[in-house]
Amino acid sequence: METVINVFLAVLGIYFAIGLLFGFYFLFIGATKIDPLMQDTKKKVRLLLLPGVIATWPFLIGRLFKSKTV
């Protein structure tokens, strides 16, 4: 049982780490490709969105690569 918990926590940690790296990229560079109005938002507002981006990064990465805006 301890091994299962360790594997689960390792997977959760990897998910969080990837989400954190993607979150900073997405909020400061990639979000404007999906929503051009994000250019006018302040950095503090973008940091407030970071926990949501970390949690949903698999869905957002798909939307980012499917966006047609340059």
Gaussian input, Z-matrix of N, CA and C with variables (Angstrom, degrees):
# hf/3-21g

backbone

0 1
 N
 C     1     B1
 C     2     B2     1     A1
 N     3     B3     2     A2     1     D1
 C     4     B4     3     A3     2     D2
 C     5     B5     4     A4     3     D3
 N     6     B6     5     A5     4     D4
 C     7     B7     6     A6     5     D5
 C     8     B8     7     A7     6     D6
 N     9     B9     8     A8     7     D7
 C    10    B10     9     A9     8     D8
 C    11    B11    10    A10     9     D9
 N    12    B12    11    A11    10    D10
 C    13    B13    12    A12    11    D11
 C    14    B14    13    A13    12    D12
 N    15    B15    14    A14    13    D13
 C    16    B16    15    A15    14    D14
 C    17    B17    16    A16    15    D15
 N    18    B18    17    A17    16    D16
 C    19    B19    18    A18    17    D17
 C    20    B20    19    A19    18    D18
 N    21    B21    20    A20    19    D19
 C    22    B22    21    A21    20    D20
 C    23    B23    22    A22    21    D21
 N    24    B24    23    A23    22    D22
 C    25    B25    24    A24    23    D23
 C    26    B26    25    A25    24    D24
 N    27    B27    26    A26    25    D25
 C    28    B28    27    A27    26    D26
 C    29    B29    28    A28    27    D27
 N    30    B30    29    A29    28    D28
 C    31    B31    30    A30    29    D29
 C    32    B32    31    A31    30    D30
 N    33    B33    32    A32    31    D31
 C    34    B34    33    A33    32    D32
 C    35    B35    34    A34    33    D33
 N    36    B36    35    A35    34    D34
 C    37    B37    36    A36    35    D35
 C    38    B38    37    A37    36    D36
 N    39    B39    38    A38    37    D37
 C    40    B40    39    A39    38    D38
 C    41    B41    40    A40    39    D39
 N    42    B42    41    A41    40    D40
 C    43    B43    42    A42    41    D41
 C    44    B44    43    A43    42    D42
 N    45    B45    44    A44    43    D43
 C    46    B46    45    A45    44    D44
 C    47    B47    46    A46    45    D45
 N    48    B48    47    A47    46    D46
 C    49    B49    48    A48    47    D47
 C    50    B50    49    A49    48    D48
 N    51    B51    50    A50    49    D49
 C    52    B52    51    A51    50    D50
 C    53    B53    52    A52    51    D51
 N    54    B54    53    A53    52    D52
 C    55    B55    54    A54    53    D53
 C    56    B56    55    A55    54    D54
 N    57    B57    56    A56    55    D55
 C    58    B58    57    A57    56    D56
 C    59    B59    58    A58    57    D57
 N    60    B60    59    A59    58    D58
 C    61    B61    60    A60    59    D59
 C    62    B62    61    A61    60    D60
 N    63    B63    62    A62    61    D61
 C    64    B64    63    A63    62    D62
 C    65    B65    64    A64    63    D63
 N    66    B66    65    A65    64    D64
 C    67    B67    66    A66    65    D65
 C    68    B68    67    A67    66    D66
 N    69    B69    68    A68    67    D67
 C    70    B70    69    A69    68    D68
 C    71    B71    70    A70    69    D69
 N    72    B72    71    A71    70    D70
 C    73    B73    72    A72    71    D71
 C    74    B74    73    A73    72    D72
 N    75    B75    74    A74    73    D73
 C    76    B76    75    A75    74    D74
 C    77    B77    76    A76    75    D75
 N    78    B78    77    A77    76    D76
 C    79    B79    78    A78    77    D77
 C    80    B80    79    A79    78    D78
 N    81    B81    80    A80    79    D79
 C    82    B82    81    A81    80    D80
 C    83    B83    82    A82    81    D81
 N    84    B84    83    A83    82    D82
 C    85    B85    84    A84    83    D83
 C    86    B86    85    A85    84    D84
 N    87    B87    86    A86    85    D85
 C    88    B88    87    A87    86    D86
 C    89    B89    88    A88    87    D87
 N    90    B90    89    A89    88    D88
 C    91    B91    90    A90    89    D89
 C    92    B92    91    A91    90    D90
 N    93    B93    92    A92    91    D91
 C    94    B94    93    A93    92    D92
 C    95    B95    94    A94    93    D93
 N    96    B96    95    A95    94    D94
 C    97    B97    96    A96    95    D95
 C    98    B98    97    A97    96    D96
 N    99    B99    98    A98    97    D97
 C   100   B100    99    A99    98    D98
 C   101   B101   100   A100    99    D99
 N   102   B102   101   A101   100   D100
 C   103   B103   102   A102   101   D101
 C   104   B104   103   A103   102   D102
 N   105   B105   104   A104   103   D103
 C   106   B106   105   A105   104   D104
 C   107   B107   106   A106   105   D105
 N   108   B108   107   A107   106   D106
 C   109   B109   108   A108   107   D107
 C   110   B110   109   A109   108   D108
 N   111   B111   110   A110   109   D109
 C   112   B112   111   A111   110   D110
 C   113   B113   112   A112   111   D111
 N   114   B114   113   A113   112   D112
 C   115   B115   114   A114   113   D113
 C   116   B116   115   A115   114   D114
 N   117   B117   116   A116   115   D115
 C   118   B118   117   A117   116   D116
 C   119   B119   118   A118   117   D117
 N   120   B120   119   A119   118   D118
 C   121   B121   120   A120   119   D119
 C   122   B122   121   A121   120   D120
 N   123   B123   122   A122   121   D121
 C   124   B124   123   A123   122   D122
 C   125   B125   124   A124   123   D123
 N   126   B126   125   A125   124   D124
 C   127   B127   126   A126   125   D125
 C   128   B128   127   A127   126   D126
 N   129   B129   128   A128   127   D127
 C   130   B130   129   A129   128   D128
 C   131   B131   130   A130   129   D129
 N   132   B132   131   A131   130   D130
 C   133   B133   132   A132   131   D131
 C   134   B134   133   A133   132   D132
 N   135   B135   134   A134   133   D133
 C   136   B136   135   A135   134   D134
 C   137   B137   136   A136   135   D135
 N   138   B138   137   A137   136   D136
 C   139   B139   138   A138   137   D137
 C   140   B140   139   A139   138   D138
 N   141   B141   140   A140   139   D139
 C   142   B142   141   A141   140   D140
 C   143   B143   142   A142   141   D141
 N   144   B144   143   A143   142   D142
 C   145   B145   144   A144   143   D143
 C   146   B146   145   A145   144   D144
 N   147   B147   146   A146   145   D145
 C   148   B148   147   A147   146   D146
 C   149   B149   148   A148   147   D147
 N   150   B150   149   A149   148   D148
 C   151   B151   150   A150   149   D149
 C   152   B152   151   A151   150   D150
 N   153   B153   152   A152   151   D151
 C   154   B154   153   A153   152   D152
 C   155   B155   154   A154   153   D153
 N   156   B156   155   A155   154   D154
 C   157   B157   156   A156   155   D155
 C   158   B158   157   A157   156   D156
 N   159   B159   158   A158   157   D157
 C   160   B160   159   A159   158   D158
 C   161   B161   160   A160   159   D159
 N   162   B162   161   A161   160   D160
 C   163   B163   162   A162   161   D161
 C   164   B164   163   A163   162   D162
 N   165   B165   164   A164   163   D163
 C   166   B166   165   A165   164   D164
 C   167   B167   166   A166   165   D165
 N   168   B168   167   A167   166   D166
 C   169   B169   168   A168   167   D167
 C   170   B170   169   A169   168   D168
 N   171   B171   170   A170   169   D169
 C   172   B172   171   A171   170   D170
 C   173   B173   172   A172   171   D171
 N   174   B174   173   A173   172   D172
 C   175   B175   174   A174   173   D173
 C   176   B176   175   A175   174   D174
 N   177   B177   176   A176   175   D175
 C   178   B178   177   A177   176   D176
 C   179   B179   178   A178   177   D177
 N   180   B180   179   A179   178   D178
 C   181   B181   180   A180   179   D179
 C   182   B182   181   A181   180   D180
 N   183   B183   182   A182   181   D181
 C   184   B184   183   A183   182   D182
 C   185   B185   184   A184   183   D183
 N   186   B186   185   A185   184   D184
 C   187   B187   186   A186   185   D185
 C   188   B188   187   A187   186   D186
 N   189   B189   188   A188   187   D187
 C   190   B190   189   A189   188   D188
 C   191   B191   190   A190   189   D189
 N   192   B192   191   A191   190   D190
 C   193   B193   192   A192   191   D191
 C   194   B194   193   A193   192   D192
 N   195   B195   194   A194   193   D193
 C   196   B196   195   A195   194   D194
 C   197   B197   196   A196   195   D195
 N   198   B198   197   A197   196   D196
 C   199   B199   198   A198   197   D197
 C   200   B200   199   A199   198   D198
 N   201   B201   200   A200   199   D199
 C   202   B202   201   A201   200   D200
 C   203   B203   202   A202   201   D201
 N   204   B204   203   A203   202   D202
 C   205   B205   204   A204   203   D203
 C   206   B206   205   A205   204   D204
 N   207   B207   206   A206   205   D205
 C   208   B208   207   A207   206   D206
 C   209   B209   208   A208   207   D207

   B1=1.4492
   B2=1.5236
   B3=1.3274
   B4=1.4592
   B5=1.5283
   B6=1.3256
   B7=1.4532
   B8=1.5218
   B9=1.3217
   B10=1.4595
   B11=1.5246
   B12=1.3249
   B13=1.4571
   B14=1.5280
   B15=1.3166
   B16=1.4668
   B17=1.5215
   B18=1.3181
   B19=1.4645
   B20=1.5215
   B21=1.3239
   B22=1.4646
   B23=1.5263
   B24=1.3229
   B25=1.4627
   B26=1.5231
   B27=1.3181
   B28=1.4617
   B29=1.5233
   B30=1.3296
   B31=1.4678
   B32=1.5217
   B33=1.3245
   B34=1.4573
   B35=1.5297
   B36=1.3179
   B37=1.4611
   B38=1.5175
   B39=1.3224
   B40=1.4708
   B41=1.5206
   B42=1.3322
   B43=1.4629
   B44=1.5313
   B45=1.3320
   B46=1.4553
   B47=1.5231
   B48=1.3300
   B49=1.4620
   B50=1.5231
   B51=1.3286
   B52=1.4632
   B53=1.5251
   B54=1.3240
   B55=1.4581
   B56=1.5088
   B57=1.3187
   B58=1.4607
   B59=1.5201
   B60=1.3270
   B61=1.4699
   B62=1.5250
   B63=1.3220
   B64=1.4573
   B65=1.5264
   B66=1.3272
   B67=1.4556
   B68=1.5122
   B69=1.3246
   B70=1.4554
   B71=1.5273
   B72=1.3310
   B73=1.4657
   B74=1.5266
   B75=1.3174
   B76=1.4600
   B77=1.5220
   B78=1.3099
   B79=1.4568
   B80=1.5155
   B81=1.3203
   B82=1.4519
   B83=1.5290
   B84=1.3170
   B85=1.4631
   B86=1.5252
   B87=1.3152
   B88=1.4560
   B89=1.5158
   B90=1.3219
   B91=1.4624
   B92=1.5247
   B93=1.3139
   B94=1.4684
   B95=1.5252
   B96=1.3249
   B97=1.4654
   B98=1.5228
   B99=1.3290
   B100=1.4599
   B101=1.5170
   B102=1.3361
   B103=1.4600
   B104=1.5313
   B105=1.3289
   B106=1.4674
   B107=1.5308
   B108=1.3274
   B109=1.4593
   B110=1.5284
   B111=1.3168
   B112=1.4651
   B113=1.5221
   B114=1.3307
   B115=1.4570
   B116=1.5217
   B117=1.3209
   B118=1.4537
   B119=1.5250
   B120=1.3125
   B121=1.4627
   B122=1.5320
   B123=1.3083
   B124=1.4601
   B125=1.5251
   B126=1.3178
   B127=1.4651
   B128=1.5226
   B129=1.3165
   B130=1.4630
   B131=1.5277
   B132=1.3147
   B133=1.4652
   B134=1.5241
   B135=1.3066
   B136=1.4638
   B137=1.5284
   B138=1.3296
   B139=1.4639
   B140=1.5256
   B141=1.3223
   B142=1.4590
   B143=1.5255
   B144=1.3087
   B145=1.4559
   B146=1.5294
   B147=1.3199
   B148=1.4611
   B149=1.5357
   B150=1.3343
   B151=1.4773
   B152=1.5289
   B153=1.3117
   B154=1.4612
   B155=1.5124
   B156=1.3264
   B157=1.4619
   B158=1.5297
   B159=1.3299
   B160=1.4704
   B161=1.5231
   B162=1.3198
   B163=1.4633
   B164=1.5209
   B165=1.3163
   B166=1.4704
   B167=1.5268
   B168=1.3147
   B169=1.4522
   B170=1.5279
   B171=1.3359
   B172=1.4706
   B173=1.5344
   B174=1.3234
   B175=1.4545
   B176=1.5327
   B177=1.3272
   B178=1.4634
   B179=1.5185
   B180=1.3134
   B181=1.4638
   B182=1.5297
   B183=1.3151
   B184=1.4626
   B185=1.5098
   B186=1.3180
   B187=1.4710
   B188=1.5177
   B189=1.3221
   B190=1.4603
   B191=1.5220
   B192=1.3285
   B193=1.4553
   B194=1.5276
   B195=1.3365
   B196=1.4523
   B197=1.5223
   B198=1.3520
   B199=1.4630
   B200=1.5299
   B201=1.2934
   B202=1.4657
   B203=1.5168
   B204=1.3348
   B205=1.4538
   B206=1.5176
   B207=1.3146
   B208=1.4727
   B209=1.4596
   A1=111.19
   A2=116.23
   A3=120.20
   A4=111.12
   A5=116.70
   A6=120.87
   A7=110.98
   A8=116.85
   A9=121.26
   A10=110.19
   A11=116.68
   A12=120.96
   A13=110.51
   A14=117.32
   A15=120.72
   A16=111.72
   A17=117.57
   A18=121.05
   A19=110.02
   A20=117.31
   A21=121.05
   A22=110.82
   A23=117.43
   A24=120.55
   A25=111.93
   A26=117.52
   A27=120.52
   A28=110.76
   A29=116.51
   A30=120.48
   A31=110.46
   A32=117.14
   A33=121.26
   A34=111.25
   A35=117.35
   A36=121.51
   A37=112.57
   A38=116.34
   A39=120.52
   A40=110.22
   A41=116.82
   A42=121.61
   A43=110.24
   A44=116.71
   A45=121.47
   A46=111.61
   A47=117.66
   A48=121.39
   A49=111.16
   A50=116.73
   A51=120.14
   A52=109.62
   A53=116.70
   A54=120.79
   A55=112.34
   A56=117.90
   A57=121.16
   A58=111.42
   A59=116.76
   A60=120.21
   A61=111.28
   A62=116.05
   A63=119.70
   A64=110.42
   A65=117.38
   A66=121.38
   A67=112.51
   A68=117.29
   A69=119.39
   A70=111.18
   A71=116.68
   A72=119.00
   A73=110.75
   A74=115.97
   A75=120.35
   A76=111.66
   A77=117.80
   A78=120.30
   A79=113.29
   A80=118.00
   A81=119.18
   A82=113.75
   A83=118.72
   A84=120.97
   A85=111.73
   A86=117.21
   A87=121.48
   A88=116.39
   A89=118.50
   A90=120.29
   A91=112.14
   A92=117.41
   A93=119.92
   A94=111.58
   A95=117.72
   A96=120.20
   A97=110.97
   A98=116.88
   A99=121.20
   A100=110.80
   A101=116.42
   A102=121.94
   A103=109.00
   A104=118.24
   A105=120.46
   A106=113.60
   A107=118.65
   A108=120.74
   A109=112.74
   A110=117.69
   A111=121.07
   A112=112.12
   A113=118.21
   A114=120.65
   A115=111.41
   A116=117.40
   A117=121.63
   A118=113.66
   A119=118.96
   A120=120.55
   A121=110.60
   A122=115.11
   A123=120.79
   A124=110.18
   A125=115.54
   A126=120.42
   A127=111.83
   A128=118.22
   A129=120.72
   A130=111.13
   A131=116.38
   A132=120.07
   A133=109.87
   A134=116.62
   A135=119.95
   A136=111.29
   A137=117.00
   A138=119.67
   A139=111.47
   A140=117.75
   A141=120.37
   A142=111.38
   A143=117.00
   A144=121.66
   A145=112.66
   A146=117.35
   A147=121.65
   A148=114.34
   A149=121.12
   A150=118.32
   A151=113.23
   A152=116.99
   A153=119.40
   A154=112.54
   A155=116.33
   A156=120.43
   A157=110.45
   A158=116.82
   A159=120.27
   A160=110.27
   A161=116.62
   A162=120.19
   A163=112.64
   A164=117.66
   A165=120.72
   A166=113.22
   A167=118.27
   A168=119.77
   A169=114.48
   A170=121.81
   A171=117.73
   A172=113.03
   A173=117.26
   A174=120.59
   A175=111.03
   A176=116.29
   A177=120.15
   A178=112.40
   A179=117.81
   A180=119.77
   A181=109.74
   A182=116.64
   A183=120.03
   A184=111.95
   A185=117.03
   A186=120.82
   A187=111.42
   A188=117.03
   A189=120.85
   A190=110.88
   A191=117.35
   A192=120.10
   A193=112.69
   A194=117.82
   A195=120.52
   A196=112.59
   A197=117.92
   A198=120.47
   A199=110.16
   A200=114.93
   A201=120.76
   A202=112.19
   A203=118.25
   A204=122.21
   A205=110.28
   A206=116.31
   A207=121.34
   A208=111.47
   D1=-35.29
   D2=-179.98
   D3=-65.35
   D4=-35.28
   D5=178.60
   D6=-65.40
   D7=-40.13
   D8=179.19
   D9=-62.59
   D10=-42.06
   D11=179.47
   D12=-65.84
   D13=-42.08
   D14=178.70
   D15=-63.54
   D16=-41.54
   D17=177.90
   D18=-65.15
   D19=-43.21
   D20=179.11
   D21=-60.97
   D22=-45.05
   D23=179.83
   D24=-67.11
   D25=-34.23
   D26=177.00
   D27=-66.59
   D28=-44.40
   D29=178.11
   D30=-63.73
   D31=-41.94
   D32=178.29
   D33=-63.29
   D34=-39.49
   D35=177.34
   D36=-65.43
   D37=-40.71
   D38=177.56
   D39=-65.59
   D40=-41.97
   D41=177.96
   D42=-59.84
   D43=-44.71
   D44=179.21
   D45=-64.88
   D46=-42.57
   D47=-178.59
   D48=-64.35
   D49=-44.82
   D50=177.44
   D51=-63.66
   D52=-41.82
   D53=179.18
   D54=-63.22
   D55=-37.96
   D56=178.95
   D57=-66.90
   D58=-45.44
   D59=178.14
   D60=-63.49
   D61=-45.80
   D62=178.71
   D63=-65.74
   D64=-36.19
   D65=-178.06
   D66=-60.41
   D67=-45.81
   D68=179.04
   D69=-65.62
   D70=-42.42
   D71=176.93
   D72=-61.62
   D73=-47.09
   D74=-175.65
   D75=-64.25
   D76=-45.68
   D77=-174.74
   D78=-70.87
   D79=-32.04
   D80=-175.82
   D81=-101.69
   D82=-14.39
   D83=-179.97
   D84=-129.63
   D85=-52.52
   D86=-169.56
   D87=-79.48
   D88=-25.20
   D89=-175.29
   D90=-65.17
   D91=-28.58
   D92=179.89
   D93=-71.08
   D94=-18.25
   D95=176.37
   D96=-73.61
   D97=-31.07
   D98=178.50
   D99=-87.58
   D100=-43.97
   D101=-177.12
   D102=-130.50
   D103=105.04
   D104=-178.29
   D105=-62.31
   D106=-20.63
   D107=179.54
   D108=-71.35
   D109=-12.39
   D110=178.57
   D111=-68.97
   D112=-16.28
   D113=178.48
   D114=-63.29
   D115=-30.67
   D116=-175.86
   D117=-88.11
   D118=-4.03
   D119=-177.46
   D120=-81.32
   D121=151.74
   D122=179.95
   D123=-81.36
   D124=161.25
   D125=-178.44
   D126=-65.15
   D127=-32.76
   D128=179.35
   D129=-65.87
   D130=-37.73
   D131=178.16
   D132=-67.08
   D133=-40.04
   D134=178.91
   D135=-64.48
   D136=-36.75
   D137=177.86
   D138=-67.83
   D139=-28.13
   D140=175.47
   D141=-67.82
   D142=-26.96
   D143=178.96
   D144=-82.39
   D145=-11.48
   D146=-174.72
   D147=-57.67
   D148=-44.71
   D149=179.67
   D150=-61.05
   D151=-37.01
   D152=177.88
   D153=-67.83
   D154=-36.84
   D155=178.31
   D156=-68.83
   D157=-38.87
   D158=177.75
   D159=-61.09
   D160=-41.01
   D161=-177.40
   D162=-72.35
   D163=-31.15
   D164=-173.33
   D165=-114.99
   D166=24.33
   D167=-174.84
   D168=-60.85
   D169=-32.44
   D170=178.63
   D171=-63.10
   D172=-33.69
   D173=179.02
   D174=-75.68
   D175=-38.47
   D176=-178.01
   D177=-72.13
   D178=-31.35
   D179=179.30
   D180=-67.33
   D181=-35.16
   D182=175.63
   D183=-66.74
   D184=-42.24
   D185=178.25
   D186=-66.48
   D187=-35.11
   D188=-178.95
   D189=-65.91
   D190=-42.34
   D191=-178.48
   D192=-78.29
   D193=-19.98
   D194=177.98
   D195=-87.96
   D196=-10.64
   D197=-176.28
   D198=-68.97
   D199=143.21
   D200=-178.38
   D201=-94.86
   D202=-13.52
   D203=-178.55
   D204=-73.96
   D205=141.21
   D206=-179.93
   D207=-91.48

